[in-house]
Amino acid sequence: MKKLSILLLFAVSFSLLISCGSRQPGDIQEIVVPKATVKITTLAKGNIEDRLTLNGKTVFLKKNQVVAPISGYITAINVKFGDTVHKGDVLFEVQTREKKALQQLGLASGKKDFDFGKITVQATTSGMVNQPITLGVGAYVVEGTPLCNLADNYDLLVLVNVPYEFHRLVNTGTRCQLFLPDNSQIEGSVFRVQPFINETSQTQEVLIKPKNNRQLPENMNLTASFLKSGSNETMLLLKKAILTNETQSKFWVMKIVQDSVAINVAVETGIKNDSLVEIVSPDLTVDDKIILEGGYGLPDSSLVNIVK
């Protein structure tokens, strides 16, 4: 038994000597460290604004209702929906019941009776007929019946509902930008802030005056943008490159150093918009390379492979 143990020990030692003898001097086993594939971006110096954007619609501030001055039958309608009229234009003709009765009896056919019992309704102001006329010739109306509405199409305003939490941003004279459905934009300023709040939505009606002579249609949907804050000549970074924790209480970026090492850099952010973020601190430069894609969950001082 003792001889067998000695033989086994000798065999193991011999095999180790052979394996060591077959390895060449200087051979070292290479250890491959995996690298994360990332895309990078850089910072830029520029201006950024934080704006309050609200939905609105166009409205005519001045509307004059044309009513029947007497009771009678409508004998002529000289306007239609969308027409522009001037002060003094004859819009309607109304015939009294007495004149109608005399005509039916054949007693009012002479020229001397032509103007008897017929009233012309004239425009008291210039404007546009902004509602369809539902009455027709021959309809009987009583005194005071609405015949049509005239809107001053040169006195158009934009109505927006501002949440009360932003009421300090919107005052009479405050400037804003109006963005129209055709992708054009015009400047405007607050004309009036209504002194009441909607009980349900807790919003306040604000009327904005467009600053141009362009005629806009009523009830057109648009957006109004008010400046909340802004910074000039500040460091800006794409929003996608900013990393944060679950509670969004801490922010950081992954900065590339030595061409392939990603380090964690805590940052303080400022103004944000849809695509950019202001970097308040630390003092990053336009030459710094920041990971844009592939940095989430990456440990500090990780080796990375940069791709375009």
Secondary structure, 3 states (H helix, E strand, C coil): CHHHHHHHHHHHHHHHHHHHHHCCCCCCCCCCCCCEEEEEEECEEEEEEEEEEEEEEEEECCEEEEECCCCEEEEEECCCCCCEECCCCEEEEEECHHHHHHHHCCCCCCHHHCCCCEEEEECCCCEEECCCCCCCCCCEECCCCEEEEEECCCCEEEEEEEEHHHHHHCCCCCEEEEECCCCCEEEEEEEEEEEEECCCCCEEEEEEEECCCCCCCCCCEEEEEEEEEEEEEEEEEEHHHCEECCCCCCEEEEEEECCCEEEEEECEEEEECCCEEEEEECCCCCCCEEEEECCCCCCCCEEEEECC
